[in-house]
Amino acid sequence: MRYRGGMSLRAREIRAETAAVLESLRGVWDEEMVDEWDHAMQAAACAIEDGADDELVLAAALHDIGHSPLLGGPHVHDHCGLARDWITPRFGPRVGWLAGAHVSAKRHLAAVDPAYTAALSPTSVASLAAQGGAHVDPEFAEHPWCADALRLRRYDDAAKDPDAVGASADLVLDLAQKLAR
Ligand SMILES: [Fe+2]
């Protein structure tokens, strides 16, 4: 049985766990222009602005939690898999998959859209090479949630602006509590 609603103990526990993981991203730097906290909140704001559904907004906020010192840390191998494995039992398979697919999505976009690669940040260009480079994986491309993963990737790439205002932590945590299962 799924636990729904703001009053459930499980949902409140998951909200607190999510708050702790997000808080731990303050001062963690993967990109040059924003820390992982600002990156997460800006990605969520981009998703909201794009009219994304609740699960996609939450996946955008949580996509890089593998870099949290509470999970893998800044230089961990496979930060996508860590995020997916942390998210899925708490918020379900779609949120987990979408967050875990953000490197596959980047490799896919780099393979099919030259303008995409040209606009990547220097850090993202370097990490693309380390992640195996441009690549179309049929398993990813034919996945029913592929289009949403590509949307999330656009939010990810846009969420590196030192002057942008991110979503509020309360908004993201309200979503976490609502989607907790
Ligand atoms: Fe990211």
Residues whose N, C-alpha, C, O or C-beta is under 5 A from the ligand:
A	BS01	LIG	D64 D156
